[in-house]
Amino acid sequence: MALLLAWFDKSRLIAPPGFSRWRVPPAALAIHLCIGQVYAFSVFNLPLSRLIGRTESAPGDWPLTTIGWIFSVAIVFLGLSAFTFGRWLEDAGPRKAMFASAACFGSGFLVASLGVALHQIWIVYLGYGVLGGIGLGLGYISPVSTLIRWFPDRPGMATGMAIMGFGGGAMVGAPLAVRLMNVFRTDSSSGVAQTFATMGVLYVLFMMIGVMTVRLPAPGWKPAGWDPLRSTAARLAAPDVHVNQAIRTTPFWLLWVVLCLNVTAGIGVLGQASPMIQETFAGRIDVAAAAGFVGLLSLANMSGRFMWSSLSDRIGRKPTYMVYFALGAALYASVPAAGRAGNVVLFVLFYVVIMSMYGGGFATIPAYLRDRFGVMHVGAIHGRLLTAWSLAGVAGPVLVNYIREYQIKRGVPPSAAYSFTMYLMGGLLVIGFVANWLVGDVDPRFHHTVEVEIPRELRSNA
């Protein structure tokens, strides 16, 4: 037991001389590709709504509005756990956080499996929502500050690599879930419970690769030949700000609004992507094609995290967010027209671009924080900022699901039930554009200073 505890100690993570920093991004990907499965949860929505009726919803089955809260609860606890444990992560190190993430995320699937088998939605909320959500938060923030320290010359690219896998998790999770449900489906079972249990075990095993391989740079380490004064990055790191001071600054709260609105606009679509495209193009898009759409959005989400965050190293974080909000608002306003015209290609293309910028927003925000608050507590500050994701994780799906239900009750056909919501999302991005425009530098009075204790004999001679 003592040896096991020592293996988790932060001091054991210091990389030896000659260690290649390019061995660290795969450790981050091993975690993020797994926890990014949350973006594929919509493939379970319709099967969960037909556990009793099997081919269609029957009395006693859960409605989509009830099922939608599984995803929302998970995102809420992602933000809450990132907020709660962000400061602990800085002291404990990424290995402990990654291990805790794997344990919570995997056990969340297992508890959710029990909830489905017993047809008790509160157990599913507790499992996938609470336990799984805590695993999401711990796994999400654990590699970020580590990679920023390994790549001070390219912080945007570094955070893009760290968070890229989260966006791509659905690309693996969606077809895996569909395949497993088909394997486990019988005349008496939908296969959802067995699929949850199997995925929980598989994800824990894969996440342990990241736990075992992550490393930290030695104090004072920097890339060979890198001169911070000649850096080509868009901006050098700002003076360090303590996490407790950061949340008292105006730039922090403006960035909180920026992240919240960007996530709200995109997360509702991701949470309902599979049913949305099936209902918009009824009779033309089946379950398998919808799963492919979810996977394509995942690919856009993943690639956008690397592409846009790398671009931000060249043009700056604020201009990059200007593009996210301006172009995103225009595309959201255009989606309903593509749906009414029955143009599947344009509909998919618009959402692919939107999701690339949605993912880019997540990947760029840690570097944005580093530019404003320094690197000392960037992981903890990032954790505090992710409470914006918690709010957005409720607001986005609630807006999409409940407005859809309201529209259908008023006689609007399902194919047109999402139009008003898309216009609303575009409006939120316009507000986000203004908030990003107002982001400035941190007031110097919040900068962290180290007090040096002067020996008594020197004080007496002063």
C-alpha positions in Angstrom: 0.0 0.0 0.0 2.8 2.4 0.9 4.4 1.7 -2.5 1.1 2.4 -4.3 0.6 5.7 -2.5 4.2 6.7 -3.3 3.6 6.0 -7.0 0.8 8.6 -6.9 3.0 11.2 -5.3 3.6 14.3 -7.3 7.3 14.2 -6.8 7.4 10.8 -8.7 6.1 12.5 -11.8 9.1 14.7 -12.5 10.4 13.7 -15.9 14.1 12.6 -16.2 16.6 14.6 -18.3 16.1 13.8 -22.0 12.4 13.1 -21.6 10.4 14.0 -24.8 7.6 16.4 -24.0 5.7 14.8 -27.0 5.0 11.7 -24.8 2.7 13.8 -22.6 -0.1 14.6 -25.1 -1.1 11.0 -25.6 -1.6 10.7 -21.9 -4.0 13.6 -22.1 -5.8 12.1 -25.1 -6.2 8.7 -23.2 -8.3 10.6 -20.6 -10.2 13.0 -22.9 -11.1 10.5 -25.6 -12.9 8.5 -22.9 -14.7 11.3 -20.9 -15.6 12.9 -24.2 -18.2 10.1 -24.6 -20.6 12.5 -22.9 -21.0 14.3 -26.2 -22.4 11.0 -27.7 -25.0 10.5 -25.0 -27.8 11.6 -27.4 -27.5 8.2 -29.1 -29.1 6.7 -25.9 -32.0 9.2 -25.8 -34.4 7.4 -28.0 -33.6 3.9 -26.7 -34.0 5.1 -23.1 -37.4 6.6 -24.1 -38.5 3.1 -25.3 -37.3 0.7 -22.6 -40.9 -0.5 -22.1 -42.4 0.1 -25.6 -39.3 -1.1 -27.4 -40.2 0.2 -30.9 -42.0 3.4 -29.6 -42.6 5.1 -26.3 -45.2 3.4 -24.2 -47.0 4.5 -20.9 -44.4 4.4 -18.2 -41.5 5.2 -20.5 -39.3 8.2 -19.7 -40.0 11.3 -22.0 -37.1 13.0 -23.7 -37.3 16.0 -21.4 -36.7 13.7 -18.4 -33.9 11.8 -20.2 -32.3 15.1 -21.2 -31.5 15.9 -17.6 -29.0 13.0 -17.4 -26.7 14.9 -19.7 -27.4 18.2 -17.9 -26.7 16.8 -14.5 -23.4 15.3 -15.8 -22.3 18.7 -17.1 -23.4 20.5 -13.9 -21.2 18.2 -11.8 -18.4 18.5 -14.3 -18.2 22.2 -13.5 -18.8 21.8 -9.8 -16.0 19.2 -9.5 -13.6 21.3 -11.6 -14.4 24.2 -9.3 -14.0 22.2 -6.1 -10.9 20.2 -7.0 -9.0 22.6 -9.2 -6.9 23.9 -6.4 -6.3 20.4 -5.1 -5.1 19.3 -8.5 -2.3 21.9 -8.4 -1.0 20.4 -5.2 -1.8 16.7 -5.8 -0.6 16.5 -9.4 -2.2 15.1 -12.6 -1.8 11.4 -11.8 -4.0 11.4 -8.7 -6.6 13.5 -10.5 -6.6 11.2 -13.6 -7.0 8.1 -11.4 -9.9 9.7 -9.5 -11.4 10.6 -12.8 -11.2 7.1 -14.1 -12.7 5.6 -10.9 -15.7 8.1 -10.9 -16.4 7.9 -14.6 -16.3 4.1 -14.8 -18.4 3.6 -11.7 -20.9 6.2 -13.0 -21.6 3.9 -16.0 -22.0 0.9 -13.7 -24.5 2.7 -11.4 -26.4 4.0 -14.4 -26.6 0.5 -15.8 -28.3 -0.6 -12.5 -30.7 2.4 -12.9 -31.7 1.3 -16.4 -32.1 -2.3 -15.3 -34.4 -1.3 -12.4 -36.0 1.5 -14.5 -35.3 4.1 -11.8 -34.3 7.4 -13.4 -32.9 8.8 -10.1 -30.3 6.0 -10.1 -29.3 6.9 -13.6 -29.0 10.6 -12.5 -26.8 9.6 -9.6 -24.6 7.3 -11.7 -24.0 8.9 -15.0 -24.9 12.4 -13.8 -23.3 12.8 -10.4 -20.5 10.2 -10.3 -19.8 10.4 -14.0 -19.9 14.2 -13.9 -17.3 14.3 -11.1 -15.1 12.1 -13.3 -15.7 14.4 -16.2 -14.6 17.5 -14.2 -11.5 15.8 -12.8 -10.4 14.3 -16.1 -11.1 17.5 -18.0 -8.8 19.8 -16.0 -6.1 17.4 -15.0 -3.9 17.6 -18.2 -4.4 21.3 -19.0 -2.0 23.0 -16.7 0.5 20.1 -17.3 0.6 20.6 -21.0 0.8 24.4 -20.7 4.0 23.9 -18.6 5.4 21.5 -21.2 4.6 23.9 -24.1 5.2 27.5 -22.9 6.2 28.3 -26.5 2.8 27.2 -27.9 0.2 27.4 -25.2 -2.8 27.5 -27.6 -1.6 24.4 -29.4 -0.9 22.7 -26.1 -4.4 23.2 -24.7 -5.8 22.2 -28.1 -4.0 18.9 -27.8 -5.1 18.5 -24.2 -8.8 19.1 -24.9 -8.9 17.8 -28.5 -9.7 14.3 -27.3 -12.7 15.5 -25.4 -14.3 16.8 -28.6 -13.5 13.5 -30.3 -14.9 11.3 -27.7 -18.2 11.0 -29.4 -16.6 9.9 -32.6 -15.6 6.7 -30.7 -18.5 6.6 -28.2 -21.4 7.0 -30.6 -20.7 4.0 -32.9 -19.4 1.9 -30.0 -22.7 2.5 -28.1 -24.8 1.7 -31.1 -22.8 -1.5 -31.9 -23.0 -2.7 -28.3 -26.7 -2.1 -28.0 -27.2 -4.1 -31.2 -25.1 -6.9 -29.7 -26.9 -7.0 -26.4 -30.5 -6.4 -27.7 -32.9 -9.3 -27.2 -36.6 -9.7 -27.3 -36.8 -8.8 -23.6 -34.0 -6.2 -23.4 -33.0 -3.1 -25.3 -29.4 -3.7 -24.4 -28.9 -0.3 -22.9 -28.0 -1.5 -19.4 -25.5 -4.0 -20.6 -24.0 -1.4 -22.9 -23.5 1.0 -20.0 -21.8 -1.6 -17.9 -19.4 -2.7 -20.7 -18.5 0.9 -21.6 -17.7 1.7 -18.0 -15.2 -1.2 -17.8 -13.6 -0.4 -21.2 -13.2 3.3 -20.4 -11.5 2.7 -17.0 -8.9 0.4 -18.6 -8.1 2.9 -21.4 -7.9 5.8 -19.0 -5.3 4.0 -16.9 -2.9 4.4 -19.8 -3.0 8.2 -19.2 -2.6 7.7 -15.5 0.5 5.6 -15.9 2.3 7.7 -18.6 1.7 11.4 -17.5 4.8 13.3 -16.4 5.6 16.8 -15.1 8.6 19.0 -16.3 11.4 19.6 -13.8 11.3 23.1 -12.1 12.9 25.7 -14.4 12.6 23.5 -17.5 12.1 25.1 -20.8 12.2 23.9 -24.4 15.6 23.7 -26.0 16.5 26.9 -27.8 13.3 28.7 -26.7 13.7 32.4 -25.8 10.6 33.8 -24.1 11.6 37.3 -25.2 11.6 36.2 -28.8 8.5 34.1 -28.6 6.3 33.9 -31.7 3.2 33.2 -29.5 0.5 35.7 -29.8 1.1 36.9 -26.2 3.5 36.1 -23.4 2.1 34.8 -20.1 0.8 37.6 -17.9 2.1 38.1 -14.4 0.8 35.4 -12.1 -2.5 35.9 -10.3 -3.6 33.7 -7.3 -6.8 31.8 -8.0 -8.6 33.5 -5.1 -7.7 36.9 -6.5 -8.5 36.0 -10.1 -12.2 35.5 -9.3 -12.3 39.1 -8.0 -11.3 40.6 -11.4 -13.5 41.9 -14.2 -11.7 39.9 -17.0 -12.4 36.6 -15.2 -16.2 37.3 -15.1 -16.2 38.6 -18.7 -14.5 35.4 -19.8 -17.0 33.4 -17.7 -19.8 35.0 -19.7 -17.9 34.3 -22.9 -17.6 30.6 -22.1 -21.1 30.3 -20.8 -22.8 31.8 -23.9 -20.5 29.9 -26.3 -21.3 26.6 -24.6 -25.0 27.2 -24.2 -25.3 27.8 -27.9 -23.6 24.5 -28.8 -24.2 22.1 -26.0 -28.0 21.9 -26.5 -27.4 20.8 -30.1 -24.9 18.2 -29.1 -27.2 16.8 -26.4 -30.0 16.4 -28.9 -28.1 15.9 -32.2 -29.3 12.4 -33.0 -33.1 13.0 -32.5 -32.9 16.5 -34.0 -31.6 15.4 -37.4 -34.0 12.4 -37.5 -37.0 14.7 -36.8 -35.8 17.5 -39.1 -35.4 15.0 -42.0 -38.0 12.4 -41.1 -37.9 9.4 -43.3 -34.6 10.3 -44.8 -32.2 9.9 -41.8 -32.4 6.7 -39.8 -30.7 5.8 -36.4 -27.5 4.7 -38.0 -27.2 7.8 -40.1 -28.0 10.0 -37.1 -25.2 8.2 -35.2 -22.9 9.1 -38.1 -24.0 12.7 -37.8 -23.1 12.7 -34.1 -19.7 11.2 -35.0 -19.1 13.9 -37.6 -20.0 16.6 -35.1 -17.5 15.0 -32.8 -14.8 15.0 -35.4 -15.5 18.7 -36.1 -15.5 19.4 -32.3 -12.2 17.6 -32.0 -10.4 19.0 -35.0 -11.6 22.5 -34.2 -10.1 22.4 -30.8 -6.6 21.9 -32.3 -7.0 24.1 -35.4 -8.6 27.1 -33.8 -6.5 27.1 -30.6 -3.3 26.8 -32.7 -4.5 29.7 -34.9 -5.0 31.7 -31.7 -1.2 31.5 -31.0 -0.7 33.6 -34.2 -3.6 36.0 -34.2 -4.4 36.2 -30.5 -7.2 34.9 -28.3 -9.6 37.8 -28.5 -9.7 38.0 -32.3 -10.2 34.2 -32.4 -13.3 34.5 -30.2 -14.6 37.3 -32.4 -14.6 34.9 -35.3 -16.4 32.2 -33.1 -19.2 34.5 -32.2 -19.7 36.5 -35.4 -19.6 33.5 -37.8 -21.5 31.3 -35.3 -24.4 33.7 -35.1 -24.7 33.9 -38.8 -24.6 30.1 -39.2 -27.2 29.5 -36.5 -29.5 32.0 -38.2 -29.1 30.0 -41.5 -29.7 26.5 -40.2 -33.6 26.7 -40.1 -33.6 27.7 -43.8 -31.5 24.7 -44.7 -33.9 22.4 -42.8 -37.0 23.9 -44.5 -35.3 23.4 -47.9 -34.6 19.8 -47.0 -31.0 20.3 -47.8 -29.2 17.8 -45.6 -25.8 18.7 -46.9 -26.0 22.4 -46.0 -27.6 21.5 -42.7 -24.8 19.2 -41.8 -22.1 21.6 -43.1 -23.4 24.5 -41.0 -23.3 22.4 -37.9 -19.9 21.0 -38.6 -18.5 24.6 -38.8 -20.5 25.6 -35.7 -19.2 22.6 -33.7 -15.6 23.2 -34.8 -15.8 26.7 -33.3 -17.6 25.4 -30.2 -14.7 23.0 -29.6 -12.2 25.7 -30.4 -13.8 27.9 -27.7 -13.1 25.2 -25.1 -9.5 24.7 -26.3 -8.7 28.4 -26.5 -10.0 29.4 -23.1 -7.1 27.9 -21.0 -4.5 29.9 -23.1 -6.7 33.0 -22.8 -6.6 32.5 -19.0 -2.8 32.0 -19.2 -2.5 35.3 -21.1 -4.5 37.2 -18.5 -3.6 35.4 -15.2 -0.2 33.7 -15.7 0.6 30.0 -15.3 0.9 29.6 -11.5 -2.8 28.7 -10.8 -4.0 28.4 -14.4 -5.5 24.9 -13.8 -7.4 26.1 -10.7 -8.6 29.3 -12.4 -9.7 27.1 -15.3 -11.6 24.9 -12.9 -13.4 27.9 -11.4 -14.3 29.2 -14.9 -15.9 25.8 -15.8 -18.8 26.6 -13.5 -20.0 28.5 -16.6 -20.1 25.1 -18.3 -22.3 23.8 -15.5 -24.9 26.6 -16.1 -24.7 26.2 -19.8 -25.1 22.4 -19.5 -28.5 23.0 -18.1 -29.5 26.0 -20.1 -28.6 24.7 -23.5 -30.4 21.3 -23.4 -33.4 22.8 -21.5 -33.8 25.5 -24.2 -33.6 22.9 -27.0 -35.8 20.2 -25.4 -38.5 22.3 -23.8 -38.9 24.8 -26.6 -39.2 21.8 -29.0 -41.9 20.2 -26.8 -43.8 23.5 -26.5 -43.6 24.0 -30.3 -44.9 20.5 -31.0 -47.8 21.0 -28.5 -48.8 24.1 -30.4 -49.0 22.0 -33.6 -45.6 22.8 -35.1 -44.3 19.7 -37.0 -41.2 18.1 -35.4 -39.2 19.0 -38.5 -39.6 22.7 -37.7 -39.7 22.5 -33.9 -36.0 23.6 -33.6 -36.1 26.8 -35.7 -36.9 29.3 -33.0 -34.2 27.8 -30.7 -31.6 28.2 -33.4 -32.4 31.9 -33.8 -32.2 32.3 -30.0 -28.7 30.6 -30.0 -27.5 33.1 -32.6 -28.7 35.9 -30.4 -26.7 34.5 -27.4 -23.6 34.5 -29.6 -24.1 38.2 -30.3 -24.1 39.0 -26.6 -20.9 36.8 -26.3 -19.3 38.9 -29.0 -19.8 42.0 -26.9 -18.5 40.4 -23.7 -15.3 39.2 -25.5 -14.8 42.7 -26.9 -14.7 44.1 -23.3 -12.1 41.7 -22.0 -8.9 43.6 -20.9 -5.8 43.0 -18.8 -5.9 42.3 -15.1 -5.4 45.3 -12.8 -1.8 45.1 -11.5 -3.1 45.3 -7.9 -4.3 41.6 -8.3 -0.9 40.3 -9.4 0.7 37.7 -7.1 3.7 38.9 -5.1 6.0 36.8 -3.0 6.9 38.2 0.3 10.5 37.6 1.3 11.2 37.2 5.0 14.1 39.5 5.9 16.4 38.1 8.7 16.2 39.9 12.0 19.8 41.0 11.9 19.4 42.6 8.5 16.2 44.4 9.7 18.1 45.8 12.7 20.8 47.1 10.4 18.4 48.7 7.9 
